[in-house]
Amino acid sequence: MTPPVTTSTPITPLTPTLQRVAQHLANGFVPQEIATQSGLSAVTVRQYIRDIRECLHCPPRCKPPVIVHRLFALQQVASPTADRPTPDLSSDQLLLLKAVAEHSDARDIAVAAKLAPADLRAALDQLLADTGAQDTTQLVILAHGWNLLTPEQTHATQSGASQ
């Protein structure tokens, strides 16, 4: 299993331009929507997202939910506010939520959530339904708004994972 993204190297601060693109990501926009909203080309937006990944020390194939989680956890973008009440999630659902925020590979998510890989899709679908999230990126955004994935919890997890 690939461990969550951790590093002892300090992150590289985002430039103002990268910060604007990162905030769009943190608002749940996909690259094409960011390009439309910002007036940048789609190619430029994709390059900026690669640059953001590098600044956060995320691997090249790091998925949007993980990037968004790191942006919030490292306080590189404004924290979201909850637009709905915090759902009552089971400890298994909270574990799955954390796994989605920290891992990009489906197998790694399943292992971190202590699920059989064959059961991951159904568990994720149920978690999305219970939270009202349309996708895993929005799930991570909502979870930060509900303080279910706080920077302190992330730091504790990463410290434990790197030992």
C-alpha positions as CSV (number, residue, x, y, z in Angstrom):
1,M,0.0,0.0,0.0
2,T,1.2,3.5,-0.9
3,P,1.4,5.6,2.3
4,P,-0.5,8.9,2.4
5,V,1.4,11.8,0.9
6,T,3.8,12.9,3.6
7,T,7.1,14.8,3.5
8,S,9.4,16.4,5.9
9,T,10.2,19.0,3.3
10,P,8.3,22.2,3.7
11,I,5.8,22.9,1.0
12,T,6.6,25.6,-1.5
13,P,4.3,28.6,-1.0
14,L,1.8,29.0,-3.9
15,T,2.2,32.1,-6.1
16,P,-0.8,34.4,-6.2
17,T,-1.8,32.9,-9.6
18,L,-1.5,29.3,-8.3
19,Q,-3.4,30.3,-5.2
20,R,-6.3,31.6,-7.3
21,V,-6.4,28.3,-9.3
22,A,-6.1,26.3,-6.1
23,Q,-9.0,28.2,-4.6
24,H,-11.1,27.2,-7.7
25,L,-10.1,23.6,-7.1
26,A,-11.0,23.9,-3.5
27,N,-14.4,25.2,-4.6
28,G,-15.0,22.0,-6.5
29,F,-14.3,23.3,-10.1
30,V,-12.8,21.0,-12.7
31,P,-10.0,22.3,-14.9
32,Q,-12.4,23.3,-17.8
33,E,-14.6,25.2,-15.4
34,I,-11.5,26.9,-13.9
35,A,-10.4,27.9,-17.4
36,T,-13.9,29.4,-18.2
37,Q,-14.1,31.2,-14.9
38,S,-10.6,32.6,-15.0
39,G,-10.2,33.3,-18.7
40,L,-7.1,31.1,-18.8
41,S,-6.7,28.4,-21.4
42,A,-7.4,24.8,-20.4
43,V,-3.7,23.9,-21.1
44,T,-2.5,26.7,-18.8
45,V,-4.9,25.5,-16.1
46,R,-3.7,22.0,-16.3
47,Q,-0.1,23.2,-16.1
48,Y,-1.0,25.3,-13.0
49,I,-2.6,22.2,-11.4
50,R,0.7,20.3,-12.0
51,D,2.6,23.2,-10.4
52,I,0.2,23.1,-7.4
53,R,0.8,19.3,-7.1
54,E,4.6,19.9,-7.1
55,C,4.3,22.7,-4.5
56,L,2.3,20.4,-2.2
57,H,4.7,17.4,-2.9
58,C,1.9,15.3,-4.4
59,P,2.8,12.6,-6.8
60,P,2.0,13.2,-10.5
61,R,-1.1,10.9,-10.5
62,C,-2.5,12.4,-7.4
63,K,-6.3,12.8,-7.7
64,P,-8.3,16.0,-7.1
65,P,-9.7,14.9,-3.7
66,V,-6.2,14.4,-2.3
67,I,-5.0,17.8,-3.8
68,V,-8.0,19.6,-2.3
69,H,-7.5,17.9,1.1
70,R,-3.8,18.9,1.1
71,L,-4.7,22.5,0.2
72,F,-7.1,22.7,3.1
73,A,-4.9,20.8,5.5
74,L,-1.9,22.9,4.8
75,Q,-4.0,26.0,4.9
76,Q,-3.1,27.1,1.4
77,V,-6.7,28.1,0.5
78,A,-9.7,29.4,2.5
79,S,-11.5,26.8,4.5
80,P,-15.0,26.0,3.3
81,T,-18.1,26.7,5.2
82,A,-20.7,24.1,5.6
83,D,-23.9,24.8,3.7
84,R,-25.7,21.9,5.4
85,P,-25.7,20.1,8.7
86,T,-23.0,17.6,9.5
87,P,-24.3,14.1,8.7
88,D,-24.1,11.4,11.4
89,L,-21.4,9.1,9.9
90,S,-20.3,5.8,11.3
91,S,-16.7,5.2,12.3
92,D,-16.3,3.0,9.2
93,Q,-17.6,5.9,7.0
94,L,-15.2,8.3,8.7
95,L,-12.3,6.0,8.0
96,L,-13.4,5.7,4.3
97,L,-13.7,9.5,4.2
98,K,-10.1,9.9,5.5
99,A,-8.9,7.3,3.1
100,V,-10.4,9.1,0.1
101,A,-8.8,12.3,1.2
102,E,-5.3,10.8,1.6
103,H,-5.1,8.2,-1.2
104,S,-5.6,8.3,-5.0
105,D,-5.4,4.6,-5.9
106,A,-8.7,2.7,-5.4
107,R,-6.8,-0.3,-3.9
108,D,-5.0,2.0,-1.4
109,I,-8.3,3.6,-0.4
110,A,-9.8,0.2,0.2
111,V,-6.9,-1.0,2.3
112,A,-6.8,2.3,4.3
113,A,-10.5,2.0,4.9
114,K,-10.2,-1.6,5.9
115,L,-12.5,-2.7,3.0
116,A,-12.3,-5.5,0.5
117,P,-11.5,-3.8,-2.9
118,A,-14.7,-5.4,-4.3
119,D,-16.7,-3.5,-1.6
120,L,-15.2,-0.1,-2.1
121,R,-17.6,1.2,-4.8
122,A,-20.7,0.3,-2.8
123,A,-19.3,1.8,0.4
124,L,-18.3,5.0,-1.5
125,D,-21.7,5.3,-3.2
126,Q,-23.3,5.0,0.2
127,L,-21.0,7.6,1.7
128,L,-21.8,10.0,-1.1
129,A,-25.5,9.4,-0.7
130,D,-25.3,9.9,3.1
131,T,-23.4,13.2,2.7
132,G,-25.2,14.5,-0.4
133,A,-21.9,14.9,-2.2
134,Q,-21.9,14.6,-6.0
135,D,-18.4,13.2,-6.1
136,T,-15.3,12.5,-4.0
137,T,-13.9,16.0,-4.4
138,Q,-17.1,17.6,-3.2
139,L,-17.1,15.0,-0.3
140,V,-13.6,16.2,0.8
141,I,-14.7,19.8,0.5
142,L,-17.8,19.2,2.6
143,A,-15.9,17.2,5.2
144,H,-13.5,20.1,5.7
145,G,-16.5,22.4,6.1
146,W,-17.9,20.1,8.7
147,N,-14.5,19.9,10.4
148,L,-14.4,16.1,9.9
149,L,-10.9,16.5,8.3
150,T,-9.1,19.1,10.3
151,P,-5.5,20.1,9.9
152,E,-4.7,18.7,13.3
153,Q,-6.1,15.2,12.5
154,T,-4.3,15.2,9.2
155,H,-1.0,16.1,10.9
156,A,-1.5,13.4,13.5
157,T,-2.2,10.9,10.7
158,Q,0.8,11.9,8.7
159,S,3.1,11.8,11.7
160,G,1.9,8.3,12.5
161,A,2.2,7.2,8.9
162,S,5.7,8.3,8.5
163,Q,7.0,6.5,11.6
